[in-house]
Amino acid sequence: MSLLDYFKTTKPNSAKLAKERLRILVAHERSARNQPSYLPELQKELLKVIQKYIQIDLNDVSVTFDSDDEQETLELNIVLPEQPQS
């Protein structure tokens, strides 16, 4: 490799890029397929309960479900707004 190779700008191969994007989409669909059917509704209901006490957006809440041979884990992450300090 020569020194000039570092300065060349190469465009990403569109077929490679499309293949990688498809791979990501398939992985996402597979993970969603293994989740319980009640998960989207659970997320909406949790958001309603939380919004009784603090104003947050749906994008501030993420619910993930993982399972293996021994256990199932439901993880809820909420980005809370900063409270003004007095």
PyMOL Python script that loads the backbone (N, CA, C, O; Angstrom):
from pymol import cmd

cmd.read_pdbstr("""\
ATOM      1  N   MET A   1       0.847  -1.164   0.000  1.00  0.00           N
ATOM      2  CA  MET A   1       0.000   0.000   0.000  1.00  0.00           C
ATOM      3  C   MET A   1       0.899   1.235   0.000  1.00  0.00           C
ATOM      4  O   MET A   1       1.859   1.323   0.765  1.00  0.00           O
ATOM      5  N   SER A   2       0.575   2.163  -0.852  1.00  0.00           N
ATOM      6  CA  SER A   2       1.393   3.364  -0.948  1.00  0.00           C
ATOM      7  C   SER A   2       0.780   4.481  -0.107  1.00  0.00           C
ATOM      8  O   SER A   2      -0.353   4.379   0.363  1.00  0.00           O
ATOM      9  N   LEU A   3       1.538   5.523   0.065  1.00  0.00           N
ATOM     10  CA  LEU A   3       1.088   6.669   0.836  1.00  0.00           C
ATOM     11  C   LEU A   3      -0.115   7.343   0.181  1.00  0.00           C
ATOM     12  O   LEU A   3      -0.975   7.886   0.874  1.00  0.00           O
ATOM     13  N   LEU A   4      -0.179   7.312  -1.138  1.00  0.00           N
ATOM     14  CA  LEU A   4      -1.295   7.938  -1.850  1.00  0.00           C
ATOM     15  C   LEU A   4      -2.621   7.211  -1.626  1.00  0.00           C
ATOM     16  O   LEU A   4      -3.690   7.804  -1.772  1.00  0.00           O
ATOM     17  N   ASP A   5      -2.550   5.932  -1.274  1.00  0.00           N
ATOM     18  CA  ASP A   5      -3.775   5.176  -1.018  1.00  0.00           C
ATOM     19  C   ASP A   5      -4.553   5.747   0.167  1.00  0.00           C
ATOM     20  O   ASP A   5      -5.776   5.615   0.220  1.00  0.00           O
ATOM     21  N   TYR A   6      -3.872   6.372   1.106  1.00  0.00           N
ATOM     22  CA  TYR A   6      -4.553   6.950   2.263  1.00  0.00           C
ATOM     23  C   TYR A   6      -5.406   8.156   1.884  1.00  0.00           C
ATOM     24  O   TYR A   6      -6.389   8.462   2.559  1.00  0.00           O
ATOM     25  N   PHE A   7      -5.033   8.835   0.814  1.00  0.00           N
ATOM     26  CA  PHE A   7      -5.734  10.052   0.425  1.00  0.00           C
ATOM     27  C   PHE A   7      -6.818   9.829  -0.621  1.00  0.00           C
ATOM     28  O   PHE A   7      -7.564  10.754  -0.945  1.00  0.00           O
ATOM     29  N   LYS A   8      -6.912   8.646  -1.138  1.00  0.00           N
ATOM     30  CA  LYS A   8      -7.952   8.348  -2.113  1.00  0.00           C
ATOM     31  C   LYS A   8      -9.299   8.246  -1.406  1.00  0.00           C
ATOM     32  O   LYS A   8      -9.413   7.654  -0.333  1.00  0.00           O
ATOM     33  N   THR A   9     -10.288   8.820  -2.013  1.00  0.00           N
ATOM     34  CA  THR A   9     -11.642   8.670  -1.477  1.00  0.00           C
ATOM     35  C   THR A   9     -12.335   7.583  -2.283  1.00  0.00           C
ATOM     36  O   THR A   9     -12.445   7.668  -3.506  1.00  0.00           O
ATOM     37  N   THR A  10     -12.783   6.596  -1.599  1.00  0.00           N
ATOM     38  CA  THR A  10     -13.476   5.514  -2.286  1.00  0.00           C
ATOM     39  C   THR A  10     -14.942   5.545  -1.886  1.00  0.00           C
ATOM     40  O   THR A  10     -15.286   5.736  -0.719  1.00  0.00           O
ATOM     41  N   LYS A  11     -15.772   5.357  -2.857  1.00  0.00           N
ATOM     42  CA  LYS A  11     -17.192   5.295  -2.596  1.00  0.00           C
ATOM     43  C   LYS A  11     -17.531   3.883  -2.128  1.00  0.00           C
ATOM     44  O   LYS A  11     -17.004   2.906  -2.660  1.00  0.00           O
ATOM     45  N   PRO A  12     -18.412   3.777  -1.131  1.00  0.00           N
ATOM     46  CA  PRO A  12     -18.773   2.442  -0.680  1.00  0.00           C
ATOM     47  C   PRO A  12     -19.507   1.687  -1.788  1.00  0.00           C
ATOM     48  O   PRO A  12     -20.305   2.264  -2.528  1.00  0.00           O
ATOM     49  N   ASN A  13     -19.232   0.429  -1.886  1.00  0.00           N
ATOM     50  CA  ASN A  13     -19.881  -0.418  -2.863  1.00  0.00           C
ATOM     51  C   ASN A  13     -21.362  -0.505  -2.503  1.00  0.00           C
ATOM     52  O   ASN A  13     -21.704  -0.958  -1.411  1.00  0.00           O
ATOM     53  N   SER A  14     -22.240  -0.080  -3.402  1.00  0.00           N
ATOM     54  CA  SER A  14     -23.665  -0.024  -3.080  1.00  0.00           C
ATOM     55  C   SER A  14     -24.245  -1.414  -2.824  1.00  0.00           C
ATOM     56  O   SER A  14     -25.158  -1.553  -2.010  1.00  0.00           O
ATOM     57  N   ALA A  15     -23.747  -2.420  -3.484  1.00  0.00           N
ATOM     58  CA  ALA A  15     -24.239  -3.778  -3.234  1.00  0.00           C
ATOM     59  C   ALA A  15     -23.851  -4.231  -1.835  1.00  0.00           C
ATOM     60  O   ALA A  15     -24.647  -4.864  -1.141  1.00  0.00           O
ATOM     61  N   LYS A  16     -22.633  -3.910  -1.421  1.00  0.00           N
ATOM     62  CA  LYS A  16     -22.198  -4.278  -0.071  1.00  0.00           C
ATOM     63  C   LYS A  16     -23.030  -3.553   0.973  1.00  0.00           C
ATOM     64  O   LYS A  16     -23.437  -4.138   1.977  1.00  0.00           O
ATOM     65  N   LEU A  17     -23.277  -2.280   0.726  1.00  0.00           N
ATOM     66  CA  LEU A  17     -24.059  -1.474   1.654  1.00  0.00           C
ATOM     67  C   LEU A  17     -25.490  -1.996   1.752  1.00  0.00           C
ATOM     68  O   LEU A  17     -26.041  -2.093   2.849  1.00  0.00           O
ATOM     69  N   ALA A  18     -26.085  -2.329   0.628  1.00  0.00           N
ATOM     70  CA  ALA A  18     -27.447  -2.867   0.622  1.00  0.00           C
ATOM     71  C   ALA A  18     -27.503  -4.212   1.338  1.00  0.00           C
ATOM     72  O   ALA A  18     -28.458  -4.489   2.064  1.00  0.00           O
ATOM     73  N   LYS A  19     -26.501  -5.038   1.142  1.00  0.00           N
ATOM     74  CA  LYS A  19     -26.452  -6.345   1.798  1.00  0.00           C
ATOM     75  C   LYS A  19     -26.359  -6.182   3.309  1.00  0.00           C
ATOM     76  O   LYS A  19     -27.023  -6.906   4.050  1.00  0.00           O
ATOM     77  N   GLU A  20     -25.542  -5.241   3.773  1.00  0.00           N
ATOM     78  CA  GLU A  20     -25.398  -5.001   5.203  1.00  0.00           C
ATOM     79  C   GLU A  20     -26.696  -4.466   5.803  1.00  0.00           C
ATOM     80  O   GLU A  20     -27.086  -4.867   6.900  1.00  0.00           O
ATOM     81  N   ARG A  21     -27.362  -3.565   5.091  1.00  0.00           N
ATOM     82  CA  ARG A  21     -28.645  -3.041   5.575  1.00  0.00           C
ATOM     83  C   ARG A  21     -29.693  -4.152   5.660  1.00  0.00           C
ATOM     84  O   ARG A  21     -30.464  -4.215   6.618  1.00  0.00           O
ATOM     85  N   LEU A  22     -29.715  -5.015   4.665  1.00  0.00           N
ATOM     86  CA  LEU A  22     -30.659  -6.133   4.679  1.00  0.00           C
ATOM     87  C   LEU A  22     -30.365  -7.068   5.848  1.00  0.00           C
ATOM     88  O   LEU A  22     -31.283  -7.566   6.499  1.00  0.00           O
ATOM     89  N   ARG A  23     -29.108  -7.299   6.104  1.00  0.00           N
ATOM     90  CA  ARG A  23     -28.702  -8.160   7.222  1.00  0.00           C
ATOM     91  C   ARG A  23     -29.198  -7.573   8.548  1.00  0.00           C
ATOM     92  O   ARG A  23     -29.664  -8.311   9.416  1.00  0.00           O
ATOM     93  N   ILE A  24     -29.098  -6.261   8.705  1.00  0.00           N
ATOM     94  CA  ILE A  24     -29.570  -5.601   9.924  1.00  0.00           C
ATOM     95  C   ILE A  24     -31.084  -5.722  10.050  1.00  0.00           C
ATOM     96  O   ILE A  24     -31.601  -5.997  11.133  1.00  0.00           O
ATOM     97  N   LEU A  25     -31.795  -5.516   8.938  1.00  0.00           N
ATOM     98  CA  LEU A  25     -33.255  -5.633   8.963  1.00  0.00           C
ATOM     99  C   LEU A  25     -33.713  -7.046   9.317  1.00  0.00           C
ATOM    100  O   LEU A  25     -34.652  -7.223  10.094  1.00  0.00           O
ATOM    101  N   VAL A  26     -33.059  -8.036   8.754  1.00  0.00           N
ATOM    102  CA  VAL A  26     -33.428  -9.429   9.042  1.00  0.00           C
ATOM    103  C   VAL A  26     -33.169  -9.748  10.505  1.00  0.00           C
ATOM    104  O   VAL A  26     -33.987 -10.411  11.144  1.00  0.00           O
ATOM    105  N   ALA A  27     -32.051  -9.292  11.046  1.00  0.00           N
ATOM    106  CA  ALA A  27     -31.747  -9.534  12.457  1.00  0.00           C
ATOM    107  C   ALA A  27     -32.778  -8.861  13.355  1.00  0.00           C
ATOM    108  O   ALA A  27     -33.182  -9.425  14.371  1.00  0.00           O
ATOM    109  N   HIS A  28     -33.204  -7.653  12.981  1.00  0.00           N
ATOM    110  CA  HIS A  28     -34.213  -6.946  13.767  1.00  0.00           C
ATOM    111  C   HIS A  28     -35.551  -7.681  13.716  1.00  0.00           C
ATOM    112  O   HIS A  28     -36.221  -7.816  14.740  1.00  0.00           O
ATOM    113  N   GLU A  29     -35.942  -8.153  12.546  1.00  0.00           N
ATOM    114  CA  GLU A  29     -37.199  -8.887  12.410  1.00  0.00           C
ATOM    115  C   GLU A  29     -37.172 -10.190  13.207  1.00  0.00           C
ATOM    116  O   GLU A  29     -38.168 -10.559  13.829  1.00  0.00           O
ATOM    117  N   ARG A  30     -36.045 -10.881  13.189  1.00  0.00           N
ATOM    118  CA  ARG A  30     -35.933 -12.127  13.949  1.00  0.00           C
ATOM    119  C   ARG A  30     -36.069 -11.877  15.443  1.00  0.00           C
ATOM    120  O   ARG A  30     -36.731 -12.636  16.151  1.00  0.00           O
ATOM    121  N   SER A  31     -35.438 -10.804  15.920  1.00  0.00           N
ATOM    122  CA  SER A  31     -35.533 -10.517  17.354  1.00  0.00           C
ATOM    123  C   SER A  31     -36.956 -10.110  17.724  1.00  0.00           C
ATOM    124  O   SER A  31     -37.441 -10.466  18.798  1.00  0.00           O
ATOM    125  N   ALA A  32     -37.625  -9.372  16.848  1.00  0.00           N
ATOM    126  CA  ALA A  32     -39.009  -8.965  17.114  1.00  0.00           C
ATOM    127  C   ALA A  32     -39.946 -10.166  17.100  1.00  0.00           C
ATOM    128  O   ALA A  32     -40.939 -10.187  17.827  1.00  0.00           O
ATOM    129  N   ARG A  33     -39.639 -11.156  16.284  1.00  0.00           N
ATOM    130  CA  ARG A  33     -40.482 -12.347  16.173  1.00  0.00           C
ATOM    131  C   ARG A  33     -40.463 -13.156  17.470  1.00  0.00           C
ATOM    132  O   ARG A  33     -41.449 -13.815  17.798  1.00  0.00           O
ATOM    133  N   ASN A  34     -39.366 -13.114  18.203  1.00  0.00           N
ATOM    134  CA  ASN A  34     -39.236 -13.880  19.438  1.00  0.00           C
ATOM    135  C   ASN A  34     -39.843 -13.168  20.644  1.00  0.00           C
ATOM    136  O   ASN A  34     -39.867 -13.731  21.739  1.00  0.00           O
ATOM    137  N   GLN A  35     -40.325 -11.959  20.469  1.00  0.00           N
ATOM    138  CA  GLN A  35     -40.907 -11.215  21.573  1.00  0.00           C
ATOM    139  C   GLN A  35     -42.371 -11.594  21.745  1.00  0.00           C
ATOM    140  O   GLN A  35     -43.043 -11.972  20.786  1.00  0.00           O
ATOM    141  N   PRO A  36     -42.854 -11.489  22.969  1.00  0.00           N
ATOM    142  CA  PRO A  36     -44.271 -11.775  23.197  1.00  0.00           C
ATOM    143  C   PRO A  36     -45.155 -10.773  22.460  1.00  0.00           C
ATOM    144  O   PRO A  36     -44.761  -9.626  22.246  1.00  0.00           O
ATOM    145  N   SER A  37     -46.340 -11.208  22.077  1.00  0.00           N
ATOM    146  CA  SER A  37     -47.246 -10.354  21.299  1.00  0.00           C
ATOM    147  C   SER A  37     -47.774  -9.180  22.115  1.00  0.00           C
ATOM    148  O   SER A  37     -48.211  -8.181  21.544  1.00  0.00           O
ATOM    149  N   TYR A  38     -47.740  -9.286  23.438  1.00  0.00           N
ATOM    150  CA  TYR A  38     -48.271  -8.225  24.284  1.00  0.00           C
ATOM    151  C   TYR A  38     -47.286  -7.080  24.516  1.00  0.00           C
ATOM    152  O   TYR A  38     -47.654  -6.075  25.124  1.00  0.00           O
ATOM    153  N   LEU A  39     -46.069  -7.204  24.056  1.00  0.00           N
ATOM    154  CA  LEU A  39     -45.042  -6.218  24.356  1.00  0.00           C
ATOM    155  C   LEU A  39     -45.373  -4.803  23.858  1.00  0.00           C
ATOM    156  O   LEU A  39     -45.208  -3.867  24.640  1.00  0.00           O
ATOM    157  N   PRO A  40     -45.823  -4.580  22.630  1.00  0.00           N
ATOM    158  CA  PRO A  40     -46.166  -3.212  22.212  1.00  0.00           C
ATOM    159  C   PRO A  40     -47.275  -2.583  23.061  1.00  0.00           C
ATOM    160  O   PRO A  40     -47.206  -1.405  23.411  1.00  0.00           O
ATOM    161  N   GLU A  41     -48.293  -3.379  23.386  1.00  0.00           N
ATOM    162  CA  GLU A  41     -49.384  -2.863  24.210  1.00  0.00           C
ATOM    163  C   GLU A  41     -48.902  -2.566  25.632  1.00  0.00           C
ATOM    164  O   GLU A  41     -49.318  -1.575  26.234  1.00  0.00           O
ATOM    165  N   LEU A  42     -48.045  -3.405  26.158  1.00  0.00           N
ATOM    166  CA  LEU A  42     -47.468  -3.180  27.482  1.00  0.00           C
ATOM    167  C   LEU A  42     -46.691  -1.866  27.511  1.00  0.00           C
ATOM    168  O   LEU A  42     -46.783  -1.106  28.475  1.00  0.00           O
ATOM    169  N   GLN A  43     -45.927  -1.602  26.456  1.00  0.00           N
ATOM    170  CA  GLN A  43     -45.153  -0.370  26.376  1.00  0.00           C
ATOM    171  C   GLN A  43     -46.086   0.852  26.388  1.00  0.00           C
ATOM    172  O   GLN A  43     -45.800   1.838  27.067  1.00  0.00           O
ATOM    173  N   LYS A  44     -47.180   0.790  25.654  1.00  0.00           N
ATOM    174  CA  LYS A  44     -48.132   1.905  25.622  1.00  0.00           C
ATOM    175  C   LYS A  44     -48.756   2.133  27.002  1.00  0.00           C
ATOM    176  O   LYS A  44     -48.881   3.273  27.449  1.00  0.00           O
ATOM    177  N   GLU A  45     -49.147   1.048  27.671  1.00  0.00           N
ATOM    178  CA  GLU A  45     -49.771   1.177  28.981  1.00  0.00           C
ATOM    179  C   GLU A  45     -48.785   1.704  30.015  1.00  0.00           C
ATOM    180  O   GLU A  45     -49.153   2.521  30.859  1.00  0.00           O
ATOM    181  N   LEU A  46     -47.553   1.253  29.961  1.00  0.00           N
ATOM    182  CA  LEU A  46     -46.535   1.768  30.880  1.00  0.00           C
ATOM    183  C   LEU A  46     -46.314   3.257  30.660  1.00  0.00           C
ATOM    184  O   LEU A  46     -46.153   4.016  31.616  1.00  0.00           O
ATOM    185  N   LEU A  47     -46.306   3.667  29.413  1.00  0.00           N
ATOM    186  CA  LEU A  47     -46.128   5.082  29.098  1.00  0.00           C
ATOM    187  C   LEU A  47     -47.272   5.912  29.686  1.00  0.00           C
ATOM    188  O   LEU A  47     -47.032   6.993  30.224  1.00  0.00           O
ATOM    189  N   LYS A  48     -48.503   5.424  29.592  1.00  0.00           N
ATOM    190  CA  LYS A  48     -49.648   6.149  30.150  1.00  0.00           C
ATOM    191  C   LYS A  48     -49.519   6.312  31.656  1.00  0.00           C
ATOM    192  O   LYS A  48     -49.790   7.385  32.195  1.00  0.00           O
ATOM    193  N   VAL A  49     -49.107   5.252  32.334  1.00  0.00           N
ATOM    194  CA  VAL A  49     -48.954   5.311  33.791  1.00  0.00           C
ATOM    195  C   VAL A  49     -47.845   6.288  34.172  1.00  0.00           C
ATOM    196  O   VAL A  49     -48.010   7.082  35.098  1.00  0.00           O
ATOM    197  N   ILE A  50     -46.734   6.236  33.477  1.00  0.00           N
ATOM    198  CA  ILE A  50     -45.602   7.119  33.778  1.00  0.00           C
ATOM    199  C   ILE A  50     -45.982   8.574  33.516  1.00  0.00           C
ATOM    200  O   ILE A  50     -45.574   9.469  34.256  1.00  0.00           O
ATOM    201  N   GLN A  51     -46.770   8.811  32.452  1.00  0.00           N
ATOM    202  CA  GLN A  51     -47.157  10.176  32.110  1.00  0.00           C
ATOM    203  C   GLN A  51     -48.126  10.789  33.128  1.00  0.00           C
ATOM    204  O   GLN A  51     -48.349  12.000  33.106  1.00  0.00           O
ATOM    205  N   LYS A  52     -48.695   9.988  34.003  1.00  0.00           N
ATOM    206  CA  LYS A  52     -49.507  10.545  35.083  1.00  0.00           C
ATOM    207  C   LYS A  52     -48.634  11.347  36.053  1.00  0.00           C
ATOM    208  O   LYS A  52     -49.109  12.279  36.703  1.00  0.00           O
ATOM    209  N   TYR A  53     -47.373  10.980  36.140  1.00  0.00           N
ATOM    210  CA  TYR A  53     -46.482  11.587  37.120  1.00  0.00           C
ATOM    211  C   TYR A  53     -45.435  12.515  36.516  1.00  0.00           C
ATOM    212  O   TYR A  53     -44.987  13.460  37.164  1.00  0.00           O
ATOM    213  N   ILE A  54     -45.050  12.244  35.279  1.00  0.00           N
ATOM    214  CA  ILE A  54     -44.009  13.052  34.645  1.00  0.00           C
ATOM    215  C   ILE A  54     -44.247  13.064  33.141  1.00  0.00           C
ATOM    216  O   ILE A  54     -44.641  12.049  32.567  1.00  0.00           O
ATOM    217  N   GLN A  55     -44.013  14.197  32.505  1.00  0.00           N
ATOM    218  CA  GLN A  55     -44.247  14.327  31.067  1.00  0.00           C
ATOM    219  C   GLN A  55     -43.043  13.776  30.289  1.00  0.00           C
ATOM    220  O   GLN A  55     -41.950  14.340  30.338  1.00  0.00           O
ATOM    221  N   ILE A  56     -43.259  12.680  29.579  1.00  0.00           N
ATOM    222  CA  ILE A  56     -42.217  12.090  28.730  1.00  0.00           C
ATOM    223  C   ILE A  56     -42.826  11.723  27.390  1.00  0.00           C
ATOM    224  O   ILE A  56     -44.045  11.647  27.241  1.00  0.00           O
ATOM    225  N   ASP A  57     -41.964  11.500  26.427  1.00  0.00           N
ATOM    226  CA  ASP A  57     -42.369  11.146  25.074  1.00  0.00           C
ATOM    227  C   ASP A  57     -42.194   9.639  24.892  1.00  0.00           C
ATOM    228  O   ASP A  57     -41.390   9.019  25.588  1.00  0.00           O
ATOM    229  N   LEU A  58     -42.932   9.056  23.972  1.00  0.00           N
ATOM    230  CA  LEU A  58     -42.811   7.631  23.684  1.00  0.00           C
ATOM    231  C   LEU A  58     -41.391   7.270  23.262  1.00  0.00           C
ATOM    232  O   LEU A  58     -40.928   6.162  23.532  1.00  0.00           O
ATOM    233  N   ASN A  59     -40.699   8.195  22.603  1.00  0.00           N
ATOM    234  CA  ASN A  59     -39.326   7.943  22.171  1.00  0.00           C
ATOM    235  C   ASN A  59     -38.354   7.885  23.345  1.00  0.00           C
ATOM    236  O   ASN A  59     -37.221   7.429  23.190  1.00  0.00           O
ATOM    237  N   ASP A  60     -38.790   8.347  24.524  1.00  0.00           N
ATOM    238  CA  ASP A  60     -37.940   8.316  25.709  1.00  0.00           C
ATOM    239  C   ASP A  60     -38.045   7.000  26.467  1.00  0.00           C
ATOM    240  O   ASP A  60     -37.372   6.801  27.478  1.00  0.00           O
ATOM    241  N   VAL A  61     -38.891   6.106  25.973  1.00  0.00           N
ATOM    242  CA  VAL A  61     -39.100   4.821  26.649  1.00  0.00           C
ATOM    243  C   VAL A  61     -38.729   3.693  25.693  1.00  0.00           C
ATOM    244  O   VAL A  61     -39.172   3.661  24.545  1.00  0.00           O
ATOM    245  N   SER A  62     -37.913   2.776  26.185  1.00  0.00           N
ATOM    246  CA  SER A  62     -37.613   1.585  25.382  1.00  0.00           C
ATOM    247  C   SER A  62     -37.834   0.343  26.235  1.00  0.00           C
ATOM    248  O   SER A  62     -37.435   0.283  27.398  1.00  0.00           O
ATOM    249  N   VAL A  63     -38.468  -0.625  25.639  1.00  0.00           N
ATOM    250  CA  VAL A  63     -38.746  -1.891  26.297  1.00  0.00           C
ATOM    251  C   VAL A  63     -38.081  -2.980  25.491  1.00  0.00           C
ATOM    252  O   VAL A  63     -38.310  -3.096  24.287  1.00  0.00           O
ATOM    253  N   THR A  64     -37.261  -3.779  26.144  1.00  0.00           N
ATOM    254  CA  THR A  64     -36.621  -4.902  25.462  1.00  0.00           C
ATOM    255  C   THR A  64     -36.957  -6.197  26.184  1.00  0.00           C
ATOM    256  O   THR A  64     -37.150  -6.226  27.399  1.00  0.00           O
ATOM    257  N   PHE A  65     -37.018  -7.231  25.425  1.00  0.00           N
ATOM    258  CA  PHE A  65     -37.338  -8.550  25.956  1.00  0.00           C
ATOM    259  C   PHE A  65     -36.258  -9.511  25.503  1.00  0.00           C
ATOM    260  O   PHE A  65     -35.995  -9.638  24.307  1.00  0.00           O
ATOM    261  N   ASP A  66     -35.637 -10.184  26.446  1.00  0.00           N
ATOM    262  CA  ASP A  66     -34.627 -11.198  26.149  1.00  0.00           C
ATOM    263  C   ASP A  66     -35.029 -12.498  26.813  1.00  0.00           C
ATOM    264  O   ASP A  66     -35.587 -12.505  27.910  1.00  0.00           O
ATOM    265  N   SER A  67     -34.741 -13.590  26.142  1.00  0.00           N
ATOM    266  CA  SER A  67     -35.007 -14.881  26.766  1.00  0.00           C
ATOM    267  C   SER A  67     -33.908 -15.859  26.383  1.00  0.00           C
ATOM    268  O   SER A  67     -33.342 -15.804  25.292  1.00  0.00           O
ATOM    269  N   ASP A  68     -33.633 -16.740  27.306  1.00  0.00           N
ATOM    270  CA  ASP A  68     -32.716 -17.834  27.037  1.00  0.00           C
ATOM    271  C   ASP A  68     -33.338 -19.094  27.630  1.00  0.00           C
ATOM    272  O   ASP A  68     -34.519 -19.096  27.976  1.00  0.00           O
ATOM    273  N   ASP A  69     -32.572 -20.142  27.747  1.00  0.00           N
ATOM    274  CA  ASP A  69     -33.114 -21.419  28.217  1.00  0.00           C
ATOM    275  C   ASP A  69     -33.629 -21.357  29.652  1.00  0.00           C
ATOM    276  O   ASP A  69     -34.553 -22.084  30.019  1.00  0.00           O
ATOM    277  N   GLU A  70     -33.027 -20.482  30.464  1.00  0.00           N
ATOM    278  CA  GLU A  70     -33.352 -20.473  31.882  1.00  0.00           C
ATOM    279  C   GLU A  70     -34.296 -19.362  32.324  1.00  0.00           C
ATOM    280  O   GLU A  70     -35.039 -19.532  33.290  1.00  0.00           O
ATOM    281  N   GLN A  71     -34.275 -18.222  31.625  1.00  0.00           N
ATOM    282  CA  GLN A  71     -35.069 -17.098  32.111  1.00  0.00           C
ATOM    283  C   GLN A  71     -35.485 -16.159  30.991  1.00  0.00           C
ATOM    284  O   GLN A  71     -34.939 -16.182  29.888  1.00  0.00           O
ATOM    285  N   GLU A  72     -36.473 -15.330  31.314  1.00  0.00           N
ATOM    286  CA  GLU A  72     -36.911 -14.272  30.415  1.00  0.00           C
ATOM    287  C   GLU A  72     -36.729 -12.951  31.155  1.00  0.00           C
ATOM    288  O   GLU A  72     -37.017 -12.851  32.347  1.00  0.00           O
ATOM    289  N   THR A  73     -36.251 -11.946  30.439  1.00  0.00           N
ATOM    290  CA  THR A  73     -35.977 -10.646  31.055  1.00  0.00           C
ATOM    291  C   THR A  73     -36.691  -9.557  30.284  1.00  0.00           C
ATOM    292  O   THR A  73     -36.559  -9.453  29.064  1.00  0.00           O
ATOM    293  N   LEU A  74     -37.442  -8.755  30.999  1.00  0.00           N
ATOM    294  CA  LEU A  74     -38.094  -7.590  30.430  1.00  0.00           C
ATOM    295  C   LEU A  74     -37.384  -6.370  31.001  1.00  0.00           C
ATOM    296  O   LEU A  74     -37.356  -6.171  32.216  1.00  0.00           O
ATOM    297  N   GLU A  75     -36.810  -5.556  30.120  1.00  0.00           N
ATOM    298  CA  GLU A  75     -36.050  -4.387  30.561  1.00  0.00           C
ATOM    299  C   GLU A  75     -36.747  -3.127  30.081  1.00  0.00           C
ATOM    300  O   GLU A  75     -37.098  -3.001  28.907  1.00  0.00           O
ATOM    301  N   LEU A  76     -36.940  -2.204  30.999  1.00  0.00           N
ATOM    302  CA  LEU A  76     -37.595  -0.941  30.706  1.00  0.00           C
ATOM    303  C   LEU A  76     -36.603   0.182  30.971  1.00  0.00           C
ATOM    304  O   LEU A  76     -36.107   0.330  32.088  1.00  0.00           O
ATOM    305  N   ASN A  77     -36.316   0.974  29.939  1.00  0.00           N
ATOM    306  CA  ASN A  77     -35.421   2.119  30.078  1.00  0.00           C
ATOM    307  C   ASN A  77     -36.211   3.385  29.775  1.00  0.00           C
ATOM    308  O   ASN A  77     -36.889   3.480  28.752  1.00  0.00           O
ATOM    309  N   ILE A  78     -36.113   4.360  30.685  1.00  0.00           N
ATOM    310  CA  ILE A  78     -36.833   5.618  30.539  1.00  0.00           C
ATOM    311  C   ILE A  78     -35.832   6.758  30.683  1.00  0.00           C
ATOM    312  O   ILE A  78     -35.081   6.824  31.656  1.00  0.00           O
ATOM    313  N   VAL A  79     -35.832   7.650  29.704  1.00  0.00           N
ATOM    314  CA  VAL A  79     -35.006   8.844  29.797  1.00  0.00           C
ATOM    315  C   VAL A  79     -35.872   9.921  30.438  1.00  0.00           C
ATOM    316  O   VAL A  79     -36.814  10.427  29.828  1.00  0.00           O
ATOM    317  N   LEU A  80     -35.537  10.261  31.674  1.00  0.00           N
ATOM    318  CA  LEU A  80     -36.307  11.254  32.402  1.00  0.00           C
ATOM    319  C   LEU A  80     -35.792  12.651  32.092  1.00  0.00           C
ATOM    320  O   LEU A  80     -34.588  12.851  31.934  1.00  0.00           O
ATOM    321  N   PRO A  81     -36.700  13.621  32.003  1.00  0.00           N
ATOM    322  CA  PRO A  81     -36.252  14.992  31.767  1.00  0.00           C
ATOM    323  C   PRO A  81     -35.517  15.529  32.985  1.00  0.00           C
ATOM    324  O   PRO A  81     -35.761  15.096  34.111  1.00  0.00           O
ATOM    325  N   GLU A  82     -34.627  16.464  32.753  1.00  0.00           N
ATOM    326  CA  GLU A  82     -33.883  17.057  33.866  1.00  0.00           C
ATOM    327  C   GLU A  82     -34.822  17.926  34.698  1.00  0.00           C
ATOM    328  O   GLU A  82     -35.633  18.680  34.160  1.00  0.00           O
ATOM    329  N   GLN A  83     -34.698  17.810  35.999  1.00  0.00           N
ATOM    330  CA  GLN A  83     -35.500  18.631  36.906  1.00  0.00           C
ATOM    331  C   GLN A  83     -34.702  19.875  37.278  1.00  0.00           C
ATOM    332  O   GLN A  83     -33.520  19.767  37.604  1.00  0.00           O
ATOM    333  N   PRO A  84     -35.314  21.035  37.237  1.00  0.00           N
ATOM    334  CA  PRO A  84     -34.574  22.246  37.616  1.00  0.00           C
ATOM    335  C   PRO A  84     -34.173  22.171  39.085  1.00  0.00           C
ATOM    336  O   PRO A  84     -34.964  21.763  39.936  1.00  0.00           O
ATOM    337  N   GLN A  85     -32.948  22.564  39.369  1.00  0.00           N
ATOM    338  CA  GLN A  85     -32.472  22.550  40.750  1.00  0.00           C
ATOM    339  C   GLN A  85     -32.866  23.846  41.421  1.00  0.00           C
ATOM    340  O   GLN A  85     -32.789  24.918  40.822  1.00  0.00           O
ATOM    341  N   SER A  86     -33.288  23.742  42.670  1.00  0.00           N
ATOM    342  CA  SER A  86     -33.685  24.958  43.387  1.00  0.00           C
ATOM    343  C   SER A  86     -32.653  25.370  44.400  1.00  0.00           C
ATOM    344  O   SER A  86     -32.831  26.373  45.090  1.00  0.00           O
TER     345      SER A  86
END
""", "prot")
cmd.dss("prot")
cmd.show_as("cartoon", "prot")
cmd.util.cbc("prot")
cmd.orient("prot")
